Amino acid sequence: VKKRLIEMLAEGTHNVFYAEIMSEFGYNYKISPDRDEFGWILGDVSRLSNAEMEESLGKGNGAMLSSMVWRKDLGSVGYGYWGLVTSLGYKEPDDDNAEEFVHDQIRRCIAYYT
């Protein structure tokens, strides 16, 4: 999944909906256990991307690659994303700054991976 998200960035795709990326890996967005499992996978992807960037660029300079995977109904990241944000040591932004936080994460991923 990490490799595919990086390929998408290189292709100029900066966000993808869950249903689309999940189907590429044989998951069905309409099936709750599939969504749960894929959410865990995305969490692992973000932990890896964040650690990789911080190791290369220094503490505080990581980013979450899963920031580019969005829920179609929300037009942004899913609810589980914010728990991951705080578990990785980021301060959860208030509602007014949440969208900018996500876009900043995507910009960091673009800069690092492309």
N, C-alpha and C positions, 0 to 999 in steps of 0.2 A: 504494500500500500504506500509506504514511504517513497519508494522508487517511482511509482506511478504519479504521485502528487508532484514530485520534482520534475518529472517529464511534462506534466501539465503546465507547470510554471514556465518551463523552457519553451513550450508551445504558445505561450501568451495567455493561458487560462489562469485567472487569479482566484476564481472560486468555482465550486462544483456542488451540485445538490447531492444530498445523501443517496437518494434513489439511484442516481446515475453511477456514482462511484461504487456503491454497494453491489450493483448488478454486475459490474466488471469482475467482481471477485466471487460471484455466485450467491450473494446474499439478496434477500428480498426485503425491501423497506417496510412492506406491509406486515411482516412477521416480527412480533415483539422480541423473541429471543435473538433473531438475526440483528435487529437494531441494537440490542444490548451488547452482543458480542462485538459488533463492528465499532461500537462506542469505545469498548475496552481497547480494541486495536488502535483506534485513533489516539487514545490516551497514550499508549505505548509509543506511537509514532511521534507525538509531541514531546514526550519525555526524552526520546532519542535526539530529535532535532534540537531541542533546547540545550541538552548537554553537549552535543557536537559543536554548536555555535559558541557556547560559553567556553569550551575548551580551546577553540581556535581564536576567538575574539576577546575573551575575558569575561569575568563574572558580570552579570547584568546585561550582557549583549546577546542573549539567546532569543529564540522565538519559537512559537508553536506552529508547526506545519499544519496541524489540523484546523487552524484558523481559516483555511480556504474551503473547508467543507461546511456547507450551510444547509439549514432547513428551508425548504421552499416556502412553507407556510409562514415562517418568521422573516424571511429575507435576510437572514443572518445565521450565526452559529446557534447550536442547540443549547439547551439549558445545562447539560452536563459540562459544557466547556468551562463555565465559570468556576466550578469546583476544582477543575484542573488548573486553572489560572492561579488560584490561591495555593494549591498544593505545590506548585513550582516556585512559590515565593513572590509572585507578582501581587501587587495590591489591586484588588478588584476595583475597577473604575465605577463611578456612579453612573446612573442611567444616561446622563447627558454626555458622558465621555466614552460609553461602551463601544459605540460604532467606531470611533476614532482609534480606540485600543486595538480592535480587531484589524482594522486597515493598516495600522502601524506594524502589527505582527506579520501581516501578509507582505508588506513592503520589505521588512527585514529578511523574510524568506526569499523573496525575489532577489534582493541584493546578494545574499549568501549563495544561493543555489544556481543562479543564472549568470 
